[in-house]
Amino acid sequence: MKTYYVYMMANRKQGVIYIGVTSNIIKRTYQHKEKLIEGFTKKYNLDKLVYFEATSSVEEAIKREKQLKNWKRGWKTNLIEKTNPKWQDLYNNLLR
């Protein structure tokens, strides 16, 4: 069964937030970290994976991404801080 992820990247605590969807969270985070893809995350140096959720449904992942993108900034910040209060980069935890 395939897993899909909704994730948030940031440049620092309380910084700029990007929300995306992927089926390969390790590869996609690496691409953001290494600035391999042109766009918003490269422009704003969003290289820290600060939040992610997993689901087995691509439709649910896309639905959740759209929902989160429509949230107020404070709601997004609260969601991140519930599981990652220091806004630590979660990427290395995925590699273990």
Contact map, one row per residue, 1 for C-alpha under 8 A:
111000000000000000000000000000000000000000000000000000010000000000000000000000000000000000000000
111100000000000000000010000000000000000000000000000000010000000000000000000000000000000000000000
111110000000000000000010000000000000000000000000000001111000000000000000000000000000000000000000
011111000000000000001111000000000000000000000000000001111100100000000000000000000000000000000000
001111100000000000001111100000000000000000000000000111100000100000000000000000000000000000000000
000111110000000000111100000000000000000000000000000111000000110110000000000000000000000000000000
000011111000000000111100000000000000000000000000111110000000000000000000000000000000000000000000
000001111100000011110000000000000000000000000000111100000000000000000000000000000000000000000000
000000111110000011100000000000000000000010000111111000000000000000000000000000000000000000000000
000000011111101111000000000000000000000000001111110000000000000000000000000000000000000000000000
000000001111101110000000000000000000000000011111000000000000000000000000000000000000000000000000
000000000111111100000000000000000000000000000001000000000000000000000000000000000000001000000000
000000000111111000000000000000000000000000000000000000000000000000000000000000000000011000000000
000000000001111100000000000000000000000000000000000000000000000000000000000010000000000000000000
000000000111111110000000000000000000000000000000000000000000000000000000000000000000000000000000
000000000111011111000000000000000000000000010100000000000000000000000000000000000000000000000000
000000011110001111100000000000000000000000000100000000000000000000000000000000000000000000000000
000000011100000111110000000000000000000110000100000000000000000000000000000000000000000000000000
000001111000000011111000000000000000000000000000000000000000000010011000000000000000000000000000
000001110000000001111100000000000000000000000000000000000000000010000000000000000000000000000000
000111100000000000111110000000000000000000000000000000000000110010000000000000000000000000000000
000111100000000000011111100100000000000000000000000000000000000000000000000000000000000000000000
011110000000000000001111100000000000000000000000000000000000000000000000000000000000000000000000
000110000000000000000111111100000000000000000000000000000000000000000000000000000000000000000000
000010000000000000000111111110000000000000000000000000000000000000000000000000000000000000000000
000000000000000000000001111111000000000000000000000000000000000000000000000000000000000000100110
000000000000000000000001111111100000000000000000000000000000000000000000000000000000000000000000
000000000000000000000101111111110000000000000000000000000000000000000000000000000000000000000000
000000000000000000000000111111111000000000000010100000000000000000000000000000000000000000100000
000000000000000000000000011111111100000000000000000000000000000000000000000000000000000000000000
000000000000000000000000001111111111100000000000000000000000000000000000000000000000000000000000
000000000000000000000000000111111111100011000110000000000000000000000000000000000000000000000000
000000000000000000000000000011111111000000000111000000000000000000000000000000000000000000000000
000000000000000000000000000001111111000000000010000000000000000000000000000000000000000000000000
000000000000000000000000000000111111110011001000000000000000000000000000000000000000000000000000
000000000000000000000000000000111111110001000000000000000000000000000000000000000000000000000000
000000000000000000000000000000110011111001000000000000000000000000000000000000000000000000000000
000000000000000000000000000000000011111111100000000000000000000000000000000000000000000000000000
000000000000000000000000000000000000111111100000000000000000000000000000000000000000000000000000
000000000000000001000000000000000000011111110000000000000000000000000000000000000000000000000000
000000001000000001000000000000010010011111111110000000000000000000000000000000000000000000000000
000000000000000000000000000000010011111111111100000000000000000000000000000000000000000000000000
000000000000000000000000000000000000011111111100000000000000000000000000000000000000000000000000
000000000010000100000000000000000000000111111100000000000000000000000000000000000000000000000000
000000000110000000000000000000000010000011111110000000000000000000000000000000000000000000000000
000000001110000111000000000000011000000011111111000000000000000000000000000000000000000000000000
000000001110000000000000000010011100000010001111100000000000000000000000000000000000000000000000
000000001111000000000000000000001000000000000111110000000000000000000000000000000000000111100000
000000111100000000000000000010000000000000000011111100000000000000000000000000000000000111100000
000000111100000000000000000000000000000000000001111100000000000000000000000000010001001111000000
000000111000000000000000000000000000000000000000111110000000000000000000000000010011000001000000
000011110000000000000000000000000000000000000000111111000000000000000000000000000000000000000000
000011100000000000000000000000000000000000000000001111100000000000000000000000000000000000000000
001111000000000000000000000000000000000000000000000111110000100000000000000000000000000000000000
001110000000000000000000000000000000000000000000000011111101100000000000000000000000000000000000
111100000000000000000000000000000000000000000000000001111100000000000000000000000000000000000000
001100000000000000000000000000000000000000000000000000111111100000000000000000000000000000000000
000100000000000000000000000000000000000000000000000000111111110000000000000000000000000000000000
000000000000000000000000000000000000000000000000000000001111111000000000000000000000000000000000
000000000000000000000000000000000000000000000000000000101111111100000000000000000000000000000000
000111000000000000001000000000000000000000000000000001101111111110000000000000000000000000000000
000001000000000000001000000000000000000000000000000000000111111111000000000000000000000000000000
000000000000000000000000000000000000000000000000000000000011111111100000000000000000000000000000
000001000000000000000000000000000000000000000000000000000001111111110000000000000000000000000000
000001000000000000111000000000000000000000000000000000000000111111111000000000000000000000000000
000000000000000000000000000000000000000000000000000000000000011111111100000000000000000000000000
000000000000000000000000000000000000000000000000000000000000001111111110000000000000000000000000
000000000000000000100000000000000000000000000000000000000000000111111110000100000000000000000000
000000000000000000100000000000000000000000000000000000000000000011111110000000000000000000000000
000000000000000000000000000000000000000000000000000000000000000001111111000000000000000000000000
000000000000000000000000000000000000000000000000000000000000000000111111101100000000000000000000
000000000000000000000000000000000000000000000000000000000000000000000111111100000000000000000000
000000000000000000000000000000000000000000000000000000000000000000000011111110000000000000000000
000000000000000000000000000000000000000000000000000000000000000000000001111111000000000000000000
000000000000000000000000000000000000000000000000000000000000000000000011111111100000000000000000
000000000000000000000000000000000000000000000000000000000000000000010011111111110000000000000000
000000000000010000000000000000000000000000000000000000000000000000000000111111111000000000000000
000000000000000000000000000000000000000000000000000000000000000000000000011111111100000000000000
000000000000000000000000000000000000000000000000000000000000000000000000001111111110000000000000
000000000000000000000000000000000000000000000000011000000000000000000000000111111111101000000000
000000000000000000000000000000000000000000000000000000000000000000000000000011111111111000000000
000000000000000000000000000000000000000000000000000000000000000000000000000001111111100000000000
000000000000000000000000000000000000000000000000001000000000000000000000000000111111100000000000
000000000000000000000000000000000000000000000000011000000000000000000000000000011111111100000000
000000000000000000000000000000000000000000000000000000000000000000000000000000011111111100000000
000000000000100000000000000000000000000000000000000000000000000000000000000000001001111100000000
000000000001100000000000000000000000000000000000010000000000000000000000000000011001111110000000
000000000000000000000000000000000000000000000001110000000000000000000000000000000001111111000000
000000000000000000000000000000000000000000000001110000000000000000000000000000000000001111110000
000000000000000000000000000000000000000000000001111000000000000000000000000000000000000111111100
000000000000000000000000010010000000000000000001100000000000000000000000000000000000000011111110
000000000000000000000000000000000000000000000000000000000000000000000000000000000000000011111111
000000000000000000000000000000000000000000000000000000000000000000000000000000000000000001111111
000000000000000000000000010000000000000000000000000000000000000000000000000000000000000001111111
000000000000000000000000010000000000000000000000000000000000000000000000000000000000000000111111
000000000000000000000000000000000000000000000000000000000000000000000000000000000000000000011111
